[in-house]
Amino acid sequence: MADKPQVNIIAMVDVIGALSGGTLLNGNLVMVDNGDHDSTGQGTPYLCTVVRPGQVVQWTPLAVDLQTPVEIKGITFLGPDGAVTPVARHSEEGDGDKLDLAHWAGMVPPSLTPGTPYKYRLELQMYEGAYSVLHVDSPALMTV
C-alpha cells in the first residue's frame, strides 16, 4: 500500500486559555495528524509526525470554541542546536487587520536524514495586539 500523498496536521487551540496563560502549553494546544505511520505525541504539543520524502505536509489551525480566529503566523524549522532556520513565514502584507493564512503546506525534502526528528516552531496568531502571537518549539517531522 502506497503512502498518502499528503499528511494533514491539525493544531487545535484553546485560544482563551492560551491568551489568558500566555502559552500554548498547559493543555492549550493539541496536535494530531493523519499520517500512515506511527507518529508519536498525538494529542499533545509534542507531536512528531512521521513522513516520507516528497510527501506534502499541510498544517491547519482550529480554535476549540470555533468563534475565535486563530491563524498560522509562521512555521520555522530549527537546527540541531535549536537555532532558527526559516522555511516559511507569512508576511503581513495588504490588510493588516485581517488574518488570512488558514493553512500552510510544504513538501518534505529528500535530503532529510531518516529517523532524525526535525523540530519546528509553530507560531499562531489569535486576535490582534502585542500578546496575540504565541509559539511552541516542540513539534517535529521525522522521515522514514
VOGU-3710 file (C-alpha; in Angstrom, 3 decimals, decimal comma):
1> madkpqvnii> 0,000/0,000/0,000  1,404/3,392/-1,022  1,681/6,268/1,411  -0,836/9,084/1,163  0,499/11,938/-0,984  -0,365/14,385/1,821  -0,200/14,286/5,615  -2,503/16,695/7,439  -1,596/18,146/10,827  -4,366/19,800/12,828
11> amvdvigals> -3,426/22,204/15,636  -6,446/22,657/17,922  -6,095/25,698/20,181  -7,914/26,786/23,317  -7,466/30,437/22,397  -8,939/31,855/25,605  -6,717/29,586/27,733  -3,644/30,332/25,609  -4,098/34,095/25,726  -5,014/34,090/29,423
21> ggtllngnlv> -1,976/31,992/30,349  0,380/33,429/27,732  1,300/29,933/26,497  0,289/27,255/24,036  1,367/24,626/26,578  -0,593/23,576/29,704  -3,357/21,937/27,662  -3,929/24,898/25,341  -2,632/23,142/22,191  -3,466/19,663/20,900
31> mvdngdhdst> -1,843/18,433/17,674  -2,828/15,361/15,641  -2,011/14,045/12,179  -3,483/11,537/9,749  -0,218/10,021/8,546  0,210/6,391/7,505  2,956/5,756/10,061  3,056/5,702/13,849  3,591/9,323/14,769  4,314/9,922/18,434
41> gqgtpylctv> 2,860/12,560/20,733  -0,608/12,503/19,147  -2,922/14,803/21,114  -0,081/16,875/22,587  2,076/19,847/21,514  4,937/17,327/21,171  3,619/15,675/18,001  6,367/14,038/15,950  4,802/13,365/12,537  6,373/10,529/10,565
51> vrpgqvvqwt> 6,634/11,387/6,857  8,330/10,251/3,660  10,436/12,446/1,351  8,238/14,010/-1,319  5,076/13,971/0,774  3,162/17,204/1,244  2,548/18,226/4,846  -0,350/20,604/5,489  -0,898/22,382/8,803  -4,353/23,695/9,759
61> plavdlqtpv> -5,125/25,594/12,993  -8,555/25,281/14,596  -9,906/27,201/17,569  -11,640/24,902/20,057  -14,504/27,352/20,554  -14,912/27,802/16,745  -15,737/31,508/17,181  -12,239/32,746/17,852  -9,833/33,447/14,986  -6,555/31,555/15,022
71> eikgitflgp> -4,168/31,616/12,086  -0,665/30,413/11,273  1,753/33,296/11,644  4,794/31,232/10,670  6,455/27,835/10,597  10,204/27,801/11,091  12,387/24,707/11,257  15,022/24,576/13,963  18,555/23,313/13,534  20,075/20,590/15,738
81> dgavtpvarh> 21,243/23,264/18,168  17,766/24,833/18,320  18,784/27,728/16,064  16,076/29,058/13,763  16,249/28,034/10,083  13,490/29,912/8,214  11,492/27,750/5,821  8,259/29,690/5,562  6,786/32,740/7,147  3,520/34,500/6,483
91> seegdgdkld> 4,084/38,147/5,797  1,621/40,772/6,900  1,073/42,419/3,540  -2,171/44,016/2,489  -4,901/44,393/5,086  -3,061/44,183/8,402  -6,365/43,835/10,270  -7,330/40,557/8,641  -5,624/37,226/9,121  -5,738/35,074/6,016
101> lahwagmvpp> -3,451/32,082/6,426  -5,744/29,239/7,438  -3,412/26,538/6,061  0,263/26,142/5,332  1,703/23,346/3,235  5,175/22,269/2,222  6,890/19,276/0,627  9,238/17,065/2,641  12,704/17,396/1,047  14,626/14,230/0,119
111> sltpgtpyky> 17,747/15,434/1,962  16,410/14,779/5,487  18,181/12,058/7,463  15,764/9,164/8,159  14,982/8,637/11,831  16,046/12,148/12,859  13,316/14,394/14,299  13,340/17,886/12,783  11,758/20,244/15,308  9,905/23,296/14,153
121> rlelqmyega> 8,470/26,463/15,648  4,736/26,830/15,098  3,646/30,455/15,550  -0,070/31,074/15,899  -1,828/34,415/15,880  -5,021/34,846/17,869  -6,850/38,144/17,681  -4,568/41,178/17,428  -2,247/43,101/19,664  1,073/42,852/21,449
131> ysvlhvdspa> 0,410/39,432/23,033  -1,630/37,848/20,236  1,187/35,701/18,770  2,314/32,621/20,688  4,582/29,789/19,595  5,825/26,334/20,510  9,132/24,728/19,529  8,051/21,210/20,488  6,548/19,542/17,374  8,696/17,765/14,786
141> lmtv> 8,738/15,943/11,462  10,685/12,690/11,073  11,302/10,809/7,834  11,357/7,054/7,481
//
